[in-house]
């Protein structure tokens, strides 16, 4: 029995549809990350200096924490 290898091109427009879906998926991921950082920043900014000190942070650390750098 002989094996026959065939290659078929992608259907017309399939690559374009894939790129559009990928674009909107990445936009959704970026919006989700932005919203998570916003919520974290707002929550930490409501804490007093004493409460921030209790968890080992200062006001200058809030932006780094929100962006995930620390």
N, CA, C and O atoms as a Maestro MAE file, in Angstrom:
{
 s_m_m2io_version
 :::
 2.0.0
}

f_m_ct {
 s_m_title
 :::
 protein
 m_atom[280] {
  # First column is atom index #
  i_m_mmod_type
  r_m_x_coord
  r_m_y_coord
  r_m_z_coord
  i_m_residue_number
  s_m_chain_name
  s_m_pdb_residue_name
  s_m_pdb_atom_name
  i_m_atomic_number
  :::
  1 25 0.849 -1.165 0.000 1 A "UNK " " N  " 7
  2 3 0.000 0.000 0.000 1 A "UNK " " CA " 6
  3 2 0.899 1.233 0.000 1 A "UNK " " C  " 6
  4 15 1.772 1.366 0.858 1 A "UNK " " O  " 8
  5 25 0.699 2.097 -0.920 2 A "UNK " " N  " 7
  6 3 1.520 3.287 -1.057 2 A "UNK " " CA " 6
  7 2 0.855 4.448 -0.335 2 A "UNK " " C  " 6
  8 15 -0.359 4.639 -0.407 2 A "UNK " " O  " 8
  9 25 1.674 5.208 0.356 3 A "UNK " " N  " 7
  10 3 1.161 6.393 1.041 3 A "UNK " " CA " 6
  11 2 1.276 7.575 0.104 3 A "UNK " " C  " 6
  12 15 2.318 7.794 -0.514 3 A "UNK " " O  " 8
  13 25 0.244 8.302 0.006 4 A "UNK " " N  " 7
  14 3 0.251 9.451 -0.872 4 A "UNK " " CA " 6
  15 2 0.142 10.704 -0.013 4 A "UNK " " C  " 6
  16 15 -0.768 10.826 0.807 4 A "UNK " " O  " 8
  17 25 1.065 11.622 -0.203 5 A "UNK " " N  " 7
  18 3 1.070 12.847 0.569 5 A "UNK " " CA " 6
  19 2 0.446 13.959 -0.270 5 A "UNK " " C  " 6
  20 15 0.867 14.213 -1.399 5 A "UNK " " O  " 8
  21 25 -0.526 14.593 0.277 6 A "UNK " " N  " 7
  22 3 -1.165 15.690 -0.439 6 A "UNK " " CA " 6
  23 2 -1.114 16.936 0.423 6 A "UNK " " C  " 6
  24 15 -1.210 16.869 1.648 6 A "UNK " " O  " 8
  25 25 -0.969 18.024 -0.209 7 A "UNK " " N  " 7
  26 3 -1.022 19.305 0.503 7 A "UNK " " CA " 6
  27 2 -2.139 20.125 -0.121 7 A "UNK " " C  " 6
  28 15 -2.307 20.162 -1.340 7 A "UNK " " O  " 8
  29 25 -2.874 20.762 0.726 8 A "UNK " " N  " 7
  30 3 -3.974 21.589 0.249 8 A "UNK " " CA " 6
  31 2 -3.765 23.007 0.751 8 A "UNK " " C  " 6
  32 15 -3.401 23.206 1.910 8 A "UNK " " O  " 8
  33 25 -3.986 23.971 -0.086 9 A "UNK " " N  " 7
  34 3 -3.865 25.353 0.385 9 A "UNK " " CA " 6
  35 2 -5.025 25.679 1.330 9 A "UNK " " C  " 6
  36 15 -6.081 25.047 1.290 9 A "UNK " " O  " 8
  37 25 -4.800 26.673 2.172 10 A "UNK " " N  " 7
  38 3 -5.856 27.115 3.083 10 A "UNK " " CA " 6
  39 2 -7.009 27.688 2.271 10 A "UNK " " C  " 6
  40 15 -6.790 28.286 1.218 10 A "UNK " " O  " 8
  41 25 -8.223 27.510 2.749 11 A "UNK " " N  " 7
  42 3 -9.375 28.074 2.034 11 A "UNK " " CA " 6
  43 2 -9.251 29.587 1.900 11 A "UNK " " C  " 6
  44 15 -8.622 30.249 2.726 11 A "UNK " " O  " 8
  45 25 -9.845 30.108 0.871 12 A "UNK " " N  " 7
  46 3 -9.777 31.533 0.582 12 A "UNK " " CA " 6
  47 2 -10.247 32.348 1.790 12 A "UNK " " C  " 6
  48 15 -11.374 32.179 2.257 12 A "UNK " " O  " 8
  49 25 -9.391 33.220 2.286 13 A "UNK " " N  " 7
  50 3 -9.744 34.100 3.394 13 A "UNK " " CA " 6
  51 2 -9.494 33.523 4.774 13 A "UNK " " C  " 6
  52 15 -9.711 34.215 5.768 13 A "UNK " " O  " 8
  53 25 -9.044 32.275 4.870 14 A "UNK " " N  " 7
  54 3 -8.854 31.658 6.185 14 A "UNK " " CA " 6
  55 2 -7.757 32.360 6.980 14 A "UNK " " C  " 6
  56 15 -7.896 32.553 8.188 14 A "UNK " " O  " 8
  57 25 -6.683 32.737 6.324 15 A "UNK " " N  " 7
  58 3 -5.583 33.404 7.023 15 A "UNK " " CA " 6
  59 2 -6.020 34.782 7.499 15 A "UNK " " C  " 6
  60 15 -5.667 35.204 8.600 15 A "UNK " " O  " 8
  61 25 -6.778 35.473 6.683 16 A "UNK " " N  " 7
  62 3 -7.279 36.791 7.074 16 A "UNK " " CA " 6
  63 2 -8.204 36.678 8.284 16 A "UNK " " C  " 6
  64 15 -8.106 37.474 9.217 16 A "UNK " " O  " 8
  65 25 -9.080 35.715 8.270 17 A "UNK " " N  " 7
  66 3 -9.990 35.506 9.405 17 A "UNK " " CA " 6
  67 2 -9.190 35.179 10.653 17 A "UNK " " C  " 6
  68 15 -9.500 35.682 11.733 17 A "UNK " " O  " 8
  69 25 -8.160 34.341 10.523 18 A "UNK " " N  " 7
  70 3 -7.310 33.983 11.665 18 A "UNK " " CA " 6
  71 2 -6.633 35.226 12.233 18 A "UNK " " C  " 6
  72 15 -6.580 35.400 13.450 18 A "UNK " " O  " 8
  73 25 -6.117 36.086 11.367 19 A "UNK " " N  " 7
  74 3 -5.442 37.304 11.839 19 A "UNK " " CA " 6
  75 2 -6.422 38.255 12.528 19 A "UNK " " C  " 6
  76 15 -6.073 38.886 13.526 19 A "UNK " " O  " 8
  77 25 -7.623 38.360 12.014 20 A "UNK " " N  " 7
  78 3 -8.632 39.222 12.640 20 A "UNK " " CA " 6
  79 2 -9.007 38.691 14.019 20 A "UNK " " C  " 6
  80 15 -9.097 39.457 14.979 20 A "UNK " " O  " 8
  81 25 -9.224 37.395 14.118 21 A "UNK " " N  " 7
  82 3 -9.561 36.782 15.405 21 A "UNK " " CA " 6
  83 2 -8.411 36.948 16.389 21 A "UNK " " C  " 6
  84 15 -8.641 37.249 17.560 21 A "UNK " " O  " 8
  85 25 -7.182 36.756 15.934 22 A "UNK " " N  " 7
  86 3 -6.007 36.921 16.796 22 A "UNK " " CA " 6
  87 2 -5.890 38.366 17.288 22 A "UNK " " C  " 6
  88 15 -5.565 38.611 18.450 22 A "UNK " " O  " 8
  89 25 -6.154 39.306 16.400 23 A "UNK " " N  " 7
  90 3 -6.089 40.720 16.780 23 A "UNK " " CA " 6
  91 2 -7.081 41.032 17.897 23 A "UNK " " C  " 6
  92 15 -6.714 41.625 18.911 23 A "UNK " " O  " 8
  93 25 -8.338 40.630 17.707 24 A "UNK " " N  " 7
  94 3 -9.345 40.923 18.724 24 A "UNK " " CA " 6
  95 2 -9.087 40.163 20.016 24 A "UNK " " C  " 6
  96 15 -9.415 40.648 21.099 24 A "UNK " " O  " 8
  97 25 -8.507 38.982 19.909 25 A "UNK " " N  " 7
  98 3 -8.142 38.233 21.106 25 A "UNK " " CA " 6
  99 2 -7.053 38.961 21.887 25 A "UNK " " C  " 6
  100 15 -7.122 39.050 23.112 25 A "UNK " " O  " 8
  101 25 -6.050 39.481 21.184 26 A "UNK " " N  " 7
  102 3 -4.983 40.200 21.874 26 A "UNK " " CA " 6
  103 2 -5.485 41.517 22.454 26 A "UNK " " C  " 6
  104 15 -5.032 41.930 23.522 26 A "UNK " " O  " 8
  105 25 -6.408 42.180 21.774 27 A "UNK " " N  " 7
  106 3 -6.997 43.403 22.321 27 A "UNK " " CA " 6
  107 2 -7.771 43.083 23.602 27 A "UNK " " C  " 6
  108 15 -7.685 43.822 24.583 27 A "UNK " " O  " 8
  109 25 -8.518 41.994 23.591 28 A "UNK " " N  " 7
  110 3 -9.246 41.570 24.790 28 A "UNK " " CA " 6
  111 2 -8.313 41.255 25.942 28 A "UNK " " C  " 6
  112 15 -8.598 41.599 27.089 28 A "UNK " " O  " 8
  113 25 -7.203 40.605 25.642 29 A "UNK " " N  " 7
  114 3 -6.213 40.290 26.682 29 A "UNK " " CA " 6
  115 2 -5.606 41.567 27.259 29 A "UNK " " C  " 6
  116 15 -5.430 41.680 28.472 29 A "UNK " " O  " 8
  117 25 -5.288 42.521 26.396 30 A "UNK " " N  " 7
  118 3 -4.721 43.795 26.867 30 A "UNK " " CA " 6
  119 2 -5.724 44.576 27.715 30 A "UNK " " C  " 6
  120 15 -5.353 45.167 28.729 30 A "UNK " " O  " 8
  121 25 -6.987 44.579 27.305 31 A "UNK " " N  " 7
  122 3 -8.010 45.274 28.092 31 A "UNK " " CA " 6
  123 2 -8.199 44.619 29.453 31 A "UNK " " C  " 6
  124 15 -8.391 45.309 30.454 31 A "UNK " " O  " 8
  125 25 -8.146 43.315 29.495 32 A "UNK " " N  " 7
  126 3 -8.278 42.593 30.758 32 A "UNK " " CA " 6
  127 2 -7.108 42.916 31.695 32 A "UNK " " C  " 6
  128 15 -7.310 43.135 32.889 32 A "UNK " " O  " 8
  129 25 -5.899 42.945 31.155 33 A "UNK " " N  " 7
  130 3 -4.718 43.275 31.972 33 A "UNK " " CA " 6
  131 2 -4.798 44.716 32.469 33 A "UNK " " C  " 6
  132 15 -4.457 44.994 33.619 33 A "UNK " " O  " 8
  133 25 -5.245 45.632 31.614 34 A "UNK " " N  " 7
  134 3 -5.383 47.026 32.018 34 A "UNK " " CA " 6
  135 2 -6.405 47.160 33.146 34 A "UNK " " C  " 6
  136 15 -6.178 47.890 34.112 34 A "UNK " " O  " 8
  137 25 -7.523 46.457 33.022 35 A "UNK " " N  " 7
  138 3 -8.564 46.541 34.047 35 A "UNK " " CA " 6
  139 2 -8.084 45.945 35.364 35 A "UNK " " C  " 6
  140 15 -8.375 46.496 36.425 35 A "UNK " " O  " 8
  141 25 -7.357 44.834 35.320 36 A "UNK " " N  " 7
  142 3 -6.809 44.246 36.539 36 A "UNK " " CA " 6
  143 2 -5.859 45.217 37.232 36 A "UNK " " C  " 6
  144 15 -5.897 45.364 38.454 36 A "UNK " " O  " 8
  145 25 -5.001 45.884 36.449 37 A "UNK " " N  " 7
  146 3 -4.071 46.863 37.025 37 A "UNK " " CA " 6
  147 2 -4.825 48.046 37.619 37 A "UNK " " C  " 6
  148 15 -4.444 48.558 38.671 37 A "UNK " " O  " 8
  149 25 -5.879 48.477 36.961 38 A "UNK " " N  " 7
  150 3 -6.689 49.601 37.450 38 A "UNK " " CA " 6
  151 2 -7.352 49.264 38.779 38 A "UNK " " C  " 6
  152 15 -7.355 50.074 39.705 38 A "UNK " " O  " 8
  153 25 -7.911 48.063 38.864 39 A "UNK " " N  " 7
  154 3 -8.580 47.644 40.101 39 A "UNK " " CA " 6
  155 2 -7.566 47.522 41.241 39 A "UNK " " C  " 6
  156 15 -7.833 47.950 42.364 39 A "UNK " " O  " 8
  157 25 -6.414 46.941 40.948 40 A "UNK " " N  " 7
  158 3 -5.367 46.792 41.962 40 A "UNK " " CA " 6
  159 2 -4.901 48.163 42.444 40 A "UNK " " C  " 6
  160 15 -4.774 48.396 43.646 40 A "UNK " " O  " 8
  161 25 -4.647 49.070 41.497 41 A "UNK " " N  " 7
  162 3 -4.189 50.415 41.848 41 A "UNK " " CA " 6
  163 2 -5.212 51.122 42.715 41 A "UNK " " C  " 6
  164 15 -4.853 51.719 43.730 41 A "UNK " " O  " 8
  165 25 -6.478 51.067 42.335 42 A "UNK " " N  " 7
  166 3 -7.526 51.739 43.115 42 A "UNK " " CA " 6
  167 2 -7.660 51.143 44.514 42 A "UNK " " C  " 6
  168 15 -7.868 51.872 45.484 42 A "UNK " " O  " 8
  169 25 -7.544 49.829 44.618 43 A "UNK " " N  " 7
  170 3 -7.656 49.185 45.930 43 A "UNK " " CA " 6
  171 2 -6.507 49.583 46.845 43 A "UNK " " C  " 6
  172 15 -6.716 49.863 48.026 43 A "UNK " " O  " 8
  173 25 -5.291 49.610 46.300 44 A "UNK " " N  " 7
  174 3 -4.137 49.970 47.131 44 A "UNK " " CA " 6
  175 2 -4.140 51.449 47.500 44 A "UNK " " C  " 6
  176 15 -3.689 51.822 48.583 44 A "UNK " " O  " 8
  177 25 -4.646 52.287 46.608 45 A "UNK " " N  " 7
  178 3 -4.677 53.722 46.904 45 A "UNK " " CA " 6
  179 2 -5.677 54.068 47.998 45 A "UNK " " C  " 6
  180 15 -5.565 55.132 48.606 45 A "UNK " " O  " 8
  181 25 -6.645 53.210 48.264 46 A "UNK " " N  " 7
  182 3 -7.605 53.490 49.331 46 A "UNK " " CA " 6
  183 2 -7.045 53.156 50.706 46 A "UNK " " C  " 6
  184 15 -7.603 53.579 51.718 46 A "UNK " " O  " 8
  185 25 -5.945 52.401 50.758 47 A "UNK " " N  " 7
  186 3 -5.354 52.037 52.042 47 A "UNK " " CA " 6
  187 2 -4.585 53.213 52.630 47 A "UNK " " C  " 6
  188 15 -4.045 54.046 51.903 47 A "UNK " " O  " 8
  189 25 -4.545 53.264 53.950 48 A "UNK " " N  " 7
  190 3 -3.776 54.313 54.617 48 A "UNK " " CA " 6
  191 2 -2.288 53.951 54.580 48 A "UNK " " C  " 6
  192 15 -1.920 52.821 54.257 48 A "UNK " " O  " 8
  193 25 -1.446 54.922 54.915 49 A "UNK " " N  " 7
  194 3 -0.003 54.666 54.943 49 A "UNK " " CA " 6
  195 2 0.340 53.584 55.955 49 A "UNK " " C  " 6
  196 15 1.234 52.772 55.720 49 A "UNK " " O  " 8
  197 25 -0.363 53.572 57.071 50 A "UNK " " N  " 7
  198 3 -0.111 52.554 58.097 50 A "UNK " " CA " 6
  199 2 -0.482 51.160 57.575 50 A "UNK " " C  " 6
  200 15 0.250 50.195 57.795 50 A "UNK " " O  " 8
  201 25 -1.617 51.065 56.888 51 A "UNK " " N  " 7
  202 3 -2.032 49.766 56.335 51 A "UNK " " CA " 6
  203 2 -1.062 49.286 55.248 51 A "UNK " " C  " 6
  204 15 -0.753 48.098 55.162 51 A "UNK " " O  " 8
  205 25 -0.592 50.217 54.428 52 A "UNK " " N  " 7
  206 3 0.402 49.846 53.415 52 A "UNK " " CA " 6
  207 2 1.694 49.367 54.069 52 A "UNK " " C  " 6
  208 15 2.315 48.409 53.609 52 A "UNK " " O  " 8
  209 25 2.100 50.051 55.161 53 A "UNK " " N  " 7
  210 3 3.302 49.651 55.880 53 A "UNK " " CA " 6
  211 2 3.141 48.260 56.491 53 A "UNK " " C  " 6
  212 15 4.103 47.496 56.552 53 A "UNK " " O  " 8
  213 25 1.934 47.930 56.941 54 A "UNK " " N  " 7
  214 3 1.677 46.608 57.510 54 A "UNK " " CA " 6
  215 2 1.905 45.491 56.492 54 A "UNK " " C  " 6
  216 15 2.320 44.393 56.862 54 A "UNK " " O  " 8
  217 25 1.639 45.760 55.229 55 A "UNK " " N  " 7
  218 3 1.845 44.723 54.212 55 A "UNK " " CA " 6
  219 2 3.182 44.902 53.478 55 A "UNK " " C  " 6
  220 15 3.452 44.227 52.485 55 A "UNK " " O  " 8
  221 25 4.005 45.814 53.981 56 A "UNK " " N  " 7
  222 3 5.359 45.971 53.453 56 A "UNK " " CA " 6
  223 2 5.452 46.795 52.187 56 A "UNK " " C  " 6
  224 15 6.344 46.577 51.368 56 A "UNK " " O  " 8
  225 25 4.537 47.746 52.015 57 A "UNK " " N  " 7
  226 3 4.553 48.592 50.829 57 A "UNK " " CA " 6
  227 2 4.573 50.062 51.221 57 A "UNK " " C  " 6
  228 15 4.273 50.420 52.360 57 A "UNK " " O  " 8
  229 25 4.925 50.893 50.275 58 A "UNK " " N  " 7
  230 3 4.788 52.333 50.447 58 A "UNK " " CA " 6
  231 2 4.030 52.861 49.233 58 A "UNK " " C  " 6
  232 15 3.808 52.128 48.268 58 A "UNK " " O  " 8
  233 25 3.637 54.121 49.281 59 A "UNK " " N  " 7
  234 3 2.852 54.694 48.177 59 A "UNK " " CA " 6
  235 2 3.583 54.604 46.840 59 A "UNK " " C  " 6
  236 15 2.949 54.456 45.795 59 A "UNK " " O  " 8
  237 25 4.895 54.691 46.867 60 A "UNK " " N  " 7
  238 3 5.672 54.622 45.635 60 A "UNK " " CA " 6
  239 2 5.656 53.253 44.973 60 A "UNK " " C  " 6
  240 15 5.986 53.128 43.793 60 A "UNK " " O  " 8
  241 25 5.277 52.228 45.723 61 A "UNK " " N  " 7
  242 3 5.246 50.865 45.180 61 A "UNK " " CA " 6
  243 2 3.939 50.538 44.458 61 A "UNK " " C  " 6
  244 15 3.859 49.534 43.752 61 A "UNK " " O  " 8
  245 25 2.932 51.363 44.626 62 A "UNK " " N  " 7
  246 3 1.601 51.029 44.111 62 A "UNK " " CA " 6
  247 2 1.620 50.834 42.594 62 A "UNK " " C  " 6
  248 15 1.080 49.850 42.091 62 A "UNK " " O  " 8
  249 25 2.232 51.755 41.873 63 A "UNK " " N  " 7
  250 3 2.249 51.652 40.402 63 A "UNK " " CA " 6
  251 2 3.009 50.407 39.943 63 A "UNK " " C  " 6
  252 15 2.591 49.735 39.001 63 A "UNK " " O  " 8
  253 25 4.129 50.100 40.612 64 A "UNK " " N  " 7
  254 3 4.884 48.894 40.246 64 A "UNK " " CA " 6
  255 2 4.086 47.627 40.516 64 A "UNK " " C  " 6
  256 15 4.123 46.684 39.726 64 A "UNK " " O  " 8
  257 25 3.372 47.606 41.619 65 A "UNK " " N  " 7
  258 3 2.541 46.442 41.947 65 A "UNK " " CA " 6
  259 2 1.429 46.294 40.914 65 A "UNK " " C  " 6
  260 15 1.169 45.190 40.436 65 A "UNK " " O  " 8
  261 25 0.779 47.391 40.570 66 A "UNK " " N  " 7
  262 3 -0.336 47.361 39.613 66 A "UNK " " CA " 6
  263 2 0.129 46.871 38.246 66 A "UNK " " C  " 6
  264 15 -0.614 46.169 37.559 66 A "UNK " " O  " 8
  265 25 1.323 47.223 37.848 67 A "UNK " " N  " 7
  266 3 1.839 46.810 36.541 67 A "UNK " " CA " 6
  267 2 2.526 45.447 36.590 67 A "UNK " " C  " 6
  268 15 2.967 44.936 35.560 67 A "UNK " " O  " 8
  269 25 2.619 44.860 37.777 68 A "UNK " " N  " 7
  270 3 3.185 43.517 37.909 68 A "UNK " " CA " 6
  271 2 4.700 43.486 37.880 68 A "UNK " " C  " 6
  272 15 5.288 42.446 37.580 68 A "UNK " " O  " 8
  273 25 5.346 44.602 38.185 69 A "UNK " " N  " 7
  274 3 6.806 44.646 38.171 69 A "UNK " " CA " 6
  275 2 7.417 44.113 39.453 69 A "UNK " " C  " 6
  276 15 8.586 43.728 39.471 69 A "UNK " " O  " 8
  277 25 6.643 44.086 40.517 70 A "UNK " " N  " 7
  278 3 7.159 43.580 41.799 70 A "UNK " " CA " 6
  279 2 6.475 42.277 42.108 70 A "UNK " " C  " 6
  280 15 6.751 41.665 43.141 70 A "UNK " " O  " 8
  :::
 }
 m_bond[279] {
  # First column is bond index #
  i_m_from
  i_m_to
  i_m_order
  :::
  1 1 2 1
  2 2 3 1
  3 3 4 2
  4 3 5 1
  5 5 6 1
  6 6 7 1
  7 7 8 2
  8 7 9 1
  9 9 10 1
  10 10 11 1
  11 11 12 2
  12 11 13 1
  13 13 14 1
  14 14 15 1
  15 15 16 2
  16 15 17 1
  17 17 18 1
  18 18 19 1
  19 19 20 2
  20 19 21 1
  21 21 22 1
  22 22 23 1
  23 23 24 2
  24 23 25 1
  25 25 26 1
  26 26 27 1
  27 27 28 2
  28 27 29 1
  29 29 30 1
  30 30 31 1
  31 31 32 2
  32 31 33 1
  33 33 34 1
  34 34 35 1
  35 35 36 2
  36 35 37 1
  37 37 38 1
  38 38 39 1
  39 39 40 2
  40 39 41 1
  41 41 42 1
  42 42 43 1
  43 43 44 2
  44 43 45 1
  45 45 46 1
  46 46 47 1
  47 47 48 2
  48 47 49 1
  49 49 50 1
  50 50 51 1
  51 51 52 2
  52 51 53 1
  53 53 54 1
  54 54 55 1
  55 55 56 2
  56 55 57 1
  57 57 58 1
  58 58 59 1
  59 59 60 2
  60 59 61 1
  61 61 62 1
  62 62 63 1
  63 63 64 2
  64 63 65 1
  65 65 66 1
  66 66 67 1
  67 67 68 2
  68 67 69 1
  69 69 70 1
  70 70 71 1
  71 71 72 2
  72 71 73 1
  73 73 74 1
  74 74 75 1
  75 75 76 2
  76 75 77 1
  77 77 78 1
  78 78 79 1
  79 79 80 2
  80 79 81 1
  81 81 82 1
  82 82 83 1
  83 83 84 2
  84 83 85 1
  85 85 86 1
  86 86 87 1
  87 87 88 2
  88 87 89 1
  89 89 90 1
  90 90 91 1
  91 91 92 2
  92 91 93 1
  93 93 94 1
  94 94 95 1
  95 95 96 2
  96 95 97 1
  97 97 98 1
  98 98 99 1
  99 99 100 2
  100 99 101 1
  101 101 102 1
  102 102 103 1
  103 103 104 2
  104 103 105 1
  105 105 106 1
  106 106 107 1
  107 107 108 2
  108 107 109 1
  109 109 110 1
  110 110 111 1
  111 111 112 2
  112 111 113 1
  113 113 114 1
  114 114 115 1
  115 115 116 2
  116 115 117 1
  117 117 118 1
  118 118 119 1
  119 119 120 2
  120 119 121 1
  121 121 122 1
  122 122 123 1
  123 123 124 2
  124 123 125 1
  125 125 126 1
  126 126 127 1
  127 127 128 2
  128 127 129 1
  129 129 130 1
  130 130 131 1
  131 131 132 2
  132 131 133 1
  133 133 134 1
  134 134 135 1
  135 135 136 2
  136 135 137 1
  137 137 138 1
  138 138 139 1
  139 139 140 2
  140 139 141 1
  141 141 142 1
  142 142 143 1
  143 143 144 2
  144 143 145 1
  145 145 146 1
  146 146 147 1
  147 147 148 2
  148 147 149 1
  149 149 150 1
  150 150 151 1
  151 151 152 2
  152 151 153 1
  153 153 154 1
  154 154 155 1
  155 155 156 2
  156 155 157 1
  157 157 158 1
  158 158 159 1
  159 159 160 2
  160 159 161 1
  161 161 162 1
  162 162 163 1
  163 163 164 2
  164 163 165 1
  165 165 166 1
  166 166 167 1
  167 167 168 2
  168 167 169 1
  169 169 170 1
  170 170 171 1
  171 171 172 2
  172 171 173 1
  173 173 174 1
  174 174 175 1
  175 175 176 2
  176 175 177 1
  177 177 178 1
  178 178 179 1
  179 179 180 2
  180 179 181 1
  181 181 182 1
  182 182 183 1
  183 183 184 2
  184 183 185 1
  185 185 186 1
  186 186 187 1
  187 187 188 2
  188 187 189 1
  189 189 190 1
  190 190 191 1
  191 191 192 2
  192 191 193 1
  193 193 194 1
  194 194 195 1
  195 195 196 2
  196 195 197 1
  197 197 198 1
  198 198 199 1
  199 199 200 2
  200 199 201 1
  201 201 202 1
  202 202 203 1
  203 203 204 2
  204 203 205 1
  205 205 206 1
  206 206 207 1
  207 207 208 2
  208 207 209 1
  209 209 210 1
  210 210 211 1
  211 211 212 2
  212 211 213 1
  213 213 214 1
  214 214 215 1
  215 215 216 2
  216 215 217 1
  217 217 218 1
  218 218 219 1
  219 219 220 2
  220 219 221 1
  221 221 222 1
  222 222 223 1
  223 223 224 2
  224 223 225 1
  225 225 226 1
  226 226 227 1
  227 227 228 2
  228 227 229 1
  229 229 230 1
  230 230 231 1
  231 231 232 2
  232 231 233 1
  233 233 234 1
  234 234 235 1
  235 235 236 2
  236 235 237 1
  237 237 238 1
  238 238 239 1
  239 239 240 2
  240 239 241 1
  241 241 242 1
  242 242 243 1
  243 243 244 2
  244 243 245 1
  245 245 246 1
  246 246 247 1
  247 247 248 2
  248 247 249 1
  249 249 250 1
  250 250 251 1
  251 251 252 2
  252 251 253 1
  253 253 254 1
  254 254 255 1
  255 255 256 2
  256 255 257 1
  257 257 258 1
  258 258 259 1
  259 259 260 2
  260 259 261 1
  261 261 262 1
  262 262 263 1
  263 263 264 2
  264 263 265 1
  265 265 266 1
  266 266 267 1
  267 267 268 2
  268 267 269 1
  269 269 270 1
  270 270 271 1
  271 271 272 2
  272 271 273 1
  273 273 274 1
  274 274 275 1
  275 275 276 2
  276 275 277 1
  277 277 278 1
  278 278 279 1
  279 279 280 2
  :::
 }
}
